[in-house]
Structure formats: C-alpha cells, structure tokens
Amino acid sequence: MSAYFSSLSDALKQAGILQPCLLLDLDRLDANIALVKTRLDPNLAVRLVDKSLACLPLLAHIGKALGTGRFMTFHPPISEAVLKAFPNADLLYGKPMPVSAARAALVKGDADWSRVCWLIDSDERLAEYGILAAELDSQLRIAFEIDVGLHRGGFASPGALSKALRALPAHKGLRCEGVMAYEAHAPHIPGLFGGPAKALAQASERAAAFVACLGPDQRRILNIGGSKTALLHHGGAANEVSMGSAFVLPSDFDTAGLDGFKPAAFIATPILKVVEPMLPGPPAVSRLLQALGRFPRKGCYLYGGKWMAEPVFPLGMKTDGLLGLSSNQQFMGLPADAVARPGDYAFLRPTQSEAMLQQFGPIAVLSQGRIVDRWPVLPMM
C-alpha cells in the first residue's frame, strides 16, 4: 500500500498539483469495468447513475466501455448537461421530481427532454404530470416507482400499480415505459431475518409481480438494482440494472456483491505541518492523555478537511475527537513512527462518490503512474 500511495504522490508532484484534489486511477477504473463485463448477467443492460459519476468524461469513458447510453438522473442541471453531451442518451429519473421542477425544465427547453423518462411514485403525482402534459400539449414518458422492500416510497403493491395503470388512459399525454425498483436494503439484512440473499430474492420476486401488471408495450424499462446488488441479479423480470459508485468503489460500497473491485478515487491533499501535538491548556493534560492512549504523540495538519472520507495514507493516520474536524486545516493523529513531512501528500478514501467527486474542481486522472488529464465535473446538486 505504501508503494502505491508513494507513486500517486510522485505523479501529483510531477503534475504540479499542490492543493486538495480528487484523484481518479484510470487503470483501476478500467479493471472495475472489466469485472462488471465479466459478472453482469448478459440479459441485463447497465444504466449509469449520473449523480454518482458526476463528470461527463467519466460517464463517457464508462459508457463507451460498456456500450450503454442509458443514464439514471436525479438533478435537472445534470440531466440537461447529459442530454447535451450524449445525443443518443436515454435518461430515467431515479427520484420523483416535483411537477414544478419538471415544468421549469420542459419550458426552458434547452435540451431534448423527450429522451427523459419521469418517475411517478403516487396517484397524485400521476395526475399532476397528466395535467402538465396537457398544459404543454406534449407527450411525457413516465415510469412507475415500485416498492420491493426498501419502503422509501413508490407503489406499495401490484394492486396499487394496477389501479394507476387503469387511470393512465385518462392522461393522454403520458406514456408508460415501465417500472423502477430499488433494493438497497438487501445487502444489509441480518441473518436473523433471512440475510441478504433471501432479501434480494424476495425483491426480485416482488418486482416480477409488478411487471406482470404492465402491458406488452409498457415494458421497455424494467429497472432494478444499484451498485451493491446489480451484479447479483440473474434471471428475474428486469432488463436493466443501475450502477454508479461501484466503478470507483468508495468505502460505503465495500460489500460482497463487489468483491474484487478496487478503490479508484481518492482525495489527495498536502500535509501542511507535522507536529508533536498539544491540547490548549496545561501541557500536563496532553501528556496524561497521551500516556493513556487517548491523544496521539505525533500528528499533522492537512490542507483542508472535514470531508466524507476515511484516511488511508500515511498508514495509521486517524481523525482525532479531541481536536475535532476542520474544513480549513484538519488535525490528524499519526503513529509515533510515521514518516511524514510538510509537503508530502495525505490520501483519504471517499465514503461515497456522489457530491464528493465535485468538491475539488477538475478531477486529476492518473494512468500508468502519471497524471494524464484533468476532467471537469458537473454542477453540484
């Protein structure tokens, strides 16, 4: 591990990157893409989650490798950017948009919104979108959010979906494309309640019951899964799975369904100071806490901080509860034998990729041991 991060440090120094940045290891990313190709059920397409990969060159790189132009989208400014960047892209909303937000995007008309499928989670929203389609005299594509065990909303039963489908002909401007299911709960179900495998099977069975309610011309999008579960689906009624974070593997995605994947995105930041830390107040207090193992004998201050990320290098670097977090210069405890100097780089692994990829400006893209490009990111949500 030390050799790996030392090589990243050398690349950053050679590129003259002297402030906090998001570093993307393109070689690791490609290895993760290869694992997706190997493990994905051949009957399933991949829909890339734009909020988790909020960088057009990154989306283009993965989309080209997987041969997909399907995107799951969550935020109109990002949706607009994706529509403009990918002329053949097909977008599915991953959360229901307030009808006023949909109206604003459609009226603005700066992109081809006919390639967007809006998500409907209730009878009330169905009616609202029906009114919107009539108001704009346009056809709107919709998919129904279905609850397969996460209980975060959507149609709770096949009967409830059937009722909505019966109401659909009254809304002449709406066209049903299919359903979207999400089972992010499955990997976290304890063995006492059947475990992940049973939860995933139950979610798949529930999804099939919803799909059975659809007409033959309403099954173009049969979406299920997320990064933690997409590669575990085999058979079933779905024809596509959503994936995003898996490709760069932030730490929240260290699950059995992504075994063998490697982290490909890191926060890199210069070390400003290396210190023998002391708490404010009498020195004896610091010495006592150090003797008790409650406060480190060595530490450093980082350029920036307070990120949703876990320290990974220098080895043994930790946040400290006594001095707390800082977004300006964060103190980190170090092992007493740590070799670190001002100007060295510290590395942290994001816990998630959404929002984190966008906090540092252009992404530093590493390949074959050097920084080969800087990729611009999409607007924050």
C-alpha positions as CSV (number, residue, x, y, z in Angstrom):
1,M,0.0,0.0,0.0
2,S,2.8,2.4,0.8
3,A,4.4,1.9,-2.6
4,Y,1.1,2.6,-4.3
5,F,0.5,5.9,-2.5
6,S,4.1,6.9,-2.9
7,S,3.6,6.5,-6.7
8,L,0.5,8.7,-6.5
9,S,2.4,11.3,-4.6
10,D,5.2,11.3,-7.2
11,A,2.6,11.8,-10.0
12,L,0.9,14.7,-8.2
13,K,4.3,16.4,-7.6
14,Q,5.3,16.0,-11.2
15,A,2.0,17.4,-12.4
16,G,2.4,20.4,-10.0
17,I,-0.9,19.8,-8.2
18,L,-0.3,21.5,-4.9
19,Q,-3.8,21.7,-3.4
20,P,-6.5,19.2,-2.4
21,C,-7.8,17.3,-5.4
22,L,-9.9,14.3,-6.4
23,L,-7.6,11.8,-8.0
24,L,-9.0,9.1,-10.3
25,D,-6.9,6.0,-11.0
26,L,-8.0,5.2,-14.6
27,D,-6.2,1.8,-14.6
28,R,-8.2,0.7,-11.5
29,L,-11.4,2.1,-13.0
30,D,-10.8,0.0,-16.2
31,A,-10.2,-3.1,-14.1
32,N,-13.5,-2.5,-12.3
33,I,-15.3,-2.0,-15.6
34,A,-13.8,-5.4,-16.8
35,L,-15.3,-7.1,-13.7
36,V,-18.7,-5.6,-14.5
37,K,-18.5,-7.1,-18.0
38,T,-17.5,-10.5,-16.6
39,R,-20.1,-10.7,-13.9
40,L,-23.1,-8.9,-15.4
41,D,-26.0,-11.1,-16.4
42,P,-25.9,-11.0,-20.3
43,N,-29.6,-10.3,-20.4
44,L,-29.2,-7.1,-18.4
45,A,-28.1,-3.6,-19.6
46,V,-26.4,-1.1,-17.4
47,R,-27.9,2.3,-16.7
48,L,-25.2,4.6,-15.4
49,V,-26.1,6.7,-12.3
50,D,-25.0,10.3,-13.2
51,K,-25.1,11.7,-9.6
52,S,-22.5,9.1,-8.5
53,L,-20.3,9.7,-11.6
54,A,-20.8,13.4,-12.0
55,C,-18.2,14.1,-14.7
56,L,-19.0,13.9,-18.4
57,P,-15.7,12.4,-19.5
58,L,-16.0,9.8,-16.8
59,L,-19.6,8.9,-17.9
60,A,-18.4,8.8,-21.5
61,H,-15.4,6.5,-20.6
62,I,-17.6,4.0,-18.8
63,G,-20.5,4.2,-21.3
64,K,-18.2,3.6,-24.2
65,A,-16.6,0.6,-22.4
66,L,-19.9,-1.0,-21.6
67,G,-21.7,0.1,-24.8
68,T,-24.5,1.8,-22.9
69,G,-26.2,5.1,-23.5
70,R,-28.7,4.7,-20.6
71,F,-28.4,7.0,-17.6
72,M,-30.2,7.3,-14.3
73,T,-30.5,11.0,-13.5
74,F,-31.5,13.0,-10.4
75,H,-31.0,16.7,-10.8
76,P,-32.2,18.8,-13.8
77,P,-29.0,20.8,-14.4
78,I,-27.1,17.5,-14.6
79,S,-29.8,15.9,-16.7
80,E,-29.5,18.9,-19.1
81,A,-25.8,18.5,-19.3
82,V,-26.0,14.8,-20.0
83,L,-28.7,15.3,-22.7
84,K,-26.5,17.8,-24.5
85,A,-23.3,15.7,-24.2
86,F,-24.8,12.4,-25.3
87,P,-27.2,12.9,-28.3
88,N,-28.5,9.3,-28.1
89,A,-28.7,9.1,-24.3
90,D,-31.8,7.8,-22.7
91,L,-32.5,9.2,-19.2
92,L,-34.6,7.8,-16.4
93,Y,-35.2,9.8,-13.3
94,G,-34.2,7.9,-10.1
95,K,-36.4,10.0,-7.9
96,P,-39.8,11.7,-8.4
97,M,-39.3,15.4,-9.4
98,P,-41.8,18.0,-8.1
99,V,-44.0,18.8,-11.1
100,S,-42.9,22.4,-10.9
101,A,-39.3,21.3,-11.4
102,A,-40.3,19.2,-14.4
103,R,-42.3,22.1,-15.8
104,A,-39.4,24.5,-15.5
105,A,-37.1,22.2,-17.3
106,L,-39.5,21.5,-20.1
107,V,-40.5,25.1,-20.6
108,K,-36.8,26.2,-20.7
109,G,-36.4,23.6,-23.5
110,D,-32.6,23.9,-23.7
111,A,-32.2,20.2,-24.3
112,D,-34.2,17.3,-25.8
113,W,-36.3,16.4,-22.8
114,S,-38.2,13.8,-24.9
115,R,-35.4,11.4,-24.1
116,V,-36.2,11.7,-20.4
117,C,-38.5,9.3,-18.5
118,W,-40.0,10.9,-15.4
119,L,-40.7,8.9,-12.3
120,I,-44.2,8.5,-10.8
121,D,-44.5,7.4,-7.2
122,S,-48.2,8.0,-6.4
123,D,-51.6,8.5,-7.9
124,E,-51.4,12.2,-7.0
125,R,-48.1,12.7,-9.0
126,L,-49.6,10.8,-11.9
127,A,-52.4,13.3,-12.0
128,E,-50.1,16.2,-11.7
129,Y,-47.9,15.0,-14.6
130,G,-51.1,14.3,-16.7
131,I,-52.1,17.9,-16.2
132,L,-48.6,19.1,-17.1
133,A,-48.6,17.1,-20.3
134,A,-52.0,18.6,-21.3
135,E,-50.8,22.1,-20.3
136,L,-47.7,21.8,-22.5
137,D,-49.6,19.8,-25.2
138,S,-46.7,17.3,-25.2
139,Q,-46.0,13.6,-24.7
140,L,-44.2,12.7,-21.5
141,R,-42.6,9.4,-20.8
142,I,-43.1,8.0,-17.3
143,A,-42.1,5.0,-15.3
144,F,-43.6,3.9,-12.0
145,E,-41.5,3.7,-8.8
146,I,-42.3,0.4,-7.1
147,D,-41.6,-0.7,-3.6
148,V,-39.8,-4.1,-3.4
149,G,-38.8,-3.9,0.2
150,L,-36.9,-0.7,0.8
151,H,-40.1,1.1,1.9
152,R,-38.9,4.5,0.7
153,G,-42.0,5.3,-1.3
154,G,-43.5,4.3,-4.6
155,F,-46.4,2.0,-5.3
156,A,-46.6,-0.5,-2.4
157,S,-48.4,-3.4,-4.1
158,P,-49.1,-4.7,-7.6
159,G,-52.8,-3.8,-6.9
160,A,-51.9,-0.2,-6.3
161,L,-49.9,-0.2,-9.6
162,S,-52.8,-1.8,-11.5
163,K,-55.1,1.0,-10.2
164,A,-52.7,3.6,-11.5
165,L,-52.4,1.9,-14.9
166,R,-56.2,1.9,-15.2
167,A,-56.2,5.6,-14.6
168,L,-53.5,6.2,-17.2
169,P,-55.7,6.3,-20.3
170,A,-57.3,9.5,-18.9
171,H,-54.0,11.2,-19.2
172,K,-53.5,11.3,-23.0
173,G,-50.1,12.9,-22.8
174,L,-48.5,10.3,-20.6
175,R,-46.8,7.1,-21.9
176,C,-45.8,4.3,-19.5
177,E,-42.3,3.0,-20.3
178,G,-42.0,0.6,-17.3
179,V,-41.0,0.5,-13.6
180,M,-38.1,1.3,-11.4
181,A,-37.3,-0.8,-8.3
182,Y,-34.5,-0.3,-5.8
183,E,-33.4,-2.8,-3.2
184,A,-30.5,-1.0,-1.4
185,H,-31.7,-2.6,1.8
186,A,-30.9,-6.2,0.7
187,P,-27.2,-6.3,1.4
188,H,-27.8,-5.1,5.0
189,I,-30.5,-7.6,6.1
190,P,-29.1,-9.6,9.1
191,G,-29.1,-13.4,9.1
192,L,-31.7,-13.4,11.8
193,F,-34.2,-12.1,9.2
194,G,-33.0,-14.2,6.3
195,G,-29.9,-12.4,5.2
196,P,-29.0,-10.6,2.0
197,A,-29.6,-13.4,-0.4
198,K,-33.1,-14.0,0.7
199,A,-33.9,-10.3,0.7
200,L,-32.6,-10.0,-2.8
201,A,-34.7,-12.9,-4.0
202,Q,-37.8,-11.5,-2.4
203,A,-37.1,-8.1,-4.0
204,S,-36.8,-9.8,-7.4
205,E,-40.0,-11.8,-6.9
206,R,-41.9,-8.6,-5.9
207,A,-40.6,-6.8,-8.9
208,A,-41.8,-9.6,-11.2
209,A,-45.3,-9.3,-9.7
210,F,-45.3,-5.6,-10.5
211,V,-44.0,-6.2,-14.0
212,A,-46.9,-8.7,-14.6
213,C,-49.3,-5.8,-14.3
214,L,-47.8,-4.0,-17.3
215,G,-49.0,-4.3,-20.8
216,P,-46.7,-5.6,-23.5
217,D,-46.0,-2.1,-24.7
218,Q,-45.2,-0.8,-21.2
219,R,-42.1,-2.9,-20.5
220,R,-39.2,-1.0,-22.3
221,I,-37.7,0.0,-18.9
222,L,-37.7,-2.7,-16.2
223,N,-35.1,-1.3,-13.9
224,I,-33.8,-2.8,-10.7
225,G,-30.6,-2.7,-8.6
226,G,-27.9,-0.4,-7.5
227,S,-24.1,-0.7,-7.3
228,K,-24.3,-3.1,-4.3
229,T,-26.7,-5.5,-5.9
230,A,-26.6,-5.1,-9.7
231,L,-24.2,-8.0,-10.3
232,L,-26.1,-10.3,-8.1
233,H,-29.2,-10.3,-10.3
234,H,-29.6,-13.3,-12.6
235,G,-32.8,-14.2,-14.3
236,G,-35.9,-12.3,-13.0
237,A,-38.1,-9.8,-14.8
238,A,-35.7,-6.9,-15.0
239,N,-34.0,-5.9,-18.3
240,E,-31.5,-3.4,-16.8
241,V,-29.7,-2.5,-13.6
242,S,-28.4,0.8,-12.3
243,M,-24.7,1.2,-11.4
244,G,-22.6,4.2,-10.4
245,S,-20.5,4.2,-7.3
246,A,-19.2,0.7,-7.9
247,F,-16.9,1.9,-10.7
248,V,-14.8,4.0,-8.3
249,L,-15.7,2.0,-5.1
250,P,-16.0,4.5,-2.2
251,S,-15.8,2.8,1.2
252,D,-19.6,2.6,1.7
253,F,-19.6,0.1,-1.1
254,D,-17.3,-2.5,0.4
255,T,-19.9,-5.3,0.0
256,A,-19.9,-8.9,-1.0
257,G,-21.5,-8.0,-4.3
258,L,-18.4,-6.0,-5.3
259,D,-15.8,-8.4,-4.1
260,G,-12.6,-7.9,-6.1
261,F,-13.3,-4.3,-7.1
262,K,-10.6,-1.8,-6.1
263,P,-11.0,1.8,-4.9
264,A,-10.3,4.1,-7.9
265,A,-10.9,7.6,-6.4
266,F,-9.0,9.3,-3.6
267,I,-8.8,12.7,-2.1
268,A,-5.2,13.8,-2.2
269,T,-4.1,16.8,-0.1
270,P,-0.8,18.2,1.0
271,I,0.4,17.9,4.6
272,L,0.9,21.4,5.9
273,K,2.6,20.7,9.3
274,V,3.9,17.7,11.2
275,V,3.8,18.3,15.0
276,E,4.1,16.9,18.4
277,P,0.5,17.8,19.3
278,M,-0.6,19.6,22.4
279,L,-4.1,20.5,23.5
280,P,-4.9,24.0,24.6
281,G,-4.3,24.4,28.4
282,P,-1.8,22.9,30.7
283,P,0.8,20.6,29.0
284,A,0.3,18.0,31.7
285,V,-3.2,17.3,30.5
286,S,-1.9,16.5,27.0
287,R,0.9,14.3,28.5
288,L,-1.6,12.4,30.7
289,L,-4.0,11.7,27.8
290,Q,-1.0,10.6,25.6
291,A,0.1,8.2,28.4
292,L,-3.5,6.8,28.5
293,G,-3.5,6.4,24.7
294,R,-6.3,9.0,24.3
295,F,-4.3,11.6,22.4
296,P,-1.6,11.0,19.8
297,R,2.1,11.8,20.4
298,K,2.5,12.7,16.7
299,G,0.2,14.4,14.3
300,C,-0.2,16.5,11.2
301,Y,-2.3,19.2,9.8
302,L,-3.9,18.8,6.3
303,Y,-4.6,21.3,3.6
304,G,-8.4,21.3,4.0
305,G,-10.5,18.6,5.7
306,K,-13.9,17.7,7.1
307,W,-14.6,15.5,4.0
308,M,-16.9,12.5,3.8
309,A,-13.8,10.3,3.6
310,E,-11.6,7.9,5.6
311,P,-7.8,8.4,5.9
312,V,-5.8,5.7,4.2
313,F,-2.2,7.2,4.0
314,P,0.1,7.8,5.8
315,L,-0.7,4.4,7.3
316,G,-2.3,4.7,10.7
317,M,-3.4,8.3,10.2
318,K,-6.6,9.0,12.1
319,T,-9.0,11.8,12.9
320,D,-8.9,13.0,16.5
321,G,-12.0,13.5,18.6
322,L,-10.4,16.0,21.0
323,L,-9.2,18.5,18.4
324,G,-12.1,17.7,16.1
325,L,-12.6,18.4,12.4
326,S,-11.8,21.4,10.3
327,S,-12.5,22.3,6.7
328,N,-9.5,24.7,6.7
329,Q,-6.6,22.7,8.2
330,Q,-7.7,19.4,9.9
331,F,-5.5,17.8,12.5
332,M,-4.8,14.1,12.1
333,G,-3.2,11.8,14.5
334,L,-0.2,9.8,13.3
335,P,1.6,6.7,14.7
336,A,4.8,7.7,16.6
337,D,7.0,6.0,13.9
338,A,5.2,7.6,10.9
339,V,7.5,9.1,8.3
340,A,5.7,12.2,7.1
341,R,7.0,15.7,6.3
342,P,5.4,19.0,5.3
343,G,4.7,18.9,1.6
344,D,4.0,15.2,1.5
345,Y,0.6,14.1,0.4
346,A,-2.0,12.5,2.6
347,F,-4.8,10.4,1.0
348,L,-8.3,9.8,2.0
349,R,-10.9,7.4,0.5
350,P,-14.3,8.9,0.0
351,T,-17.2,7.1,1.7
352,Q,-19.4,7.9,-1.3
353,S,-18.8,9.2,-4.8
354,E,-21.9,11.4,-5.2
355,A,-21.1,15.0,-4.3
356,M,-17.5,14.1,-3.4
357,L,-16.3,13.9,-7.0
358,Q,-17.5,17.5,-7.5
359,Q,-15.9,19.2,-4.5
360,F,-12.4,19.8,-5.8
361,G,-12.7,21.2,-9.3
362,P,-11.4,19.2,-12.3
363,I,-10.5,15.6,-11.4
364,A,-6.8,14.6,-11.7
365,V,-6.8,11.5,-13.9
366,L,-3.9,9.1,-13.3
367,S,-2.8,6.3,-15.7
368,Q,0.4,4.4,-15.8
369,G,1.9,6.3,-12.9
370,R,1.3,9.8,-14.2
371,I,-1.4,12.5,-14.4
372,V,-2.7,12.3,-18.0
373,D,-5.7,14.6,-17.9
374,R,-8.0,16.9,-15.8
375,W,-11.7,16.1,-16.2
376,P,-14.3,18.8,-15.5
377,V,-17.1,17.9,-13.1
378,L,-20.8,18.5,-13.3
379,P,-22.7,21.1,-11.2
380,M,-23.4,20.2,-7.5
381,M,-26.8,19.1,-6.6
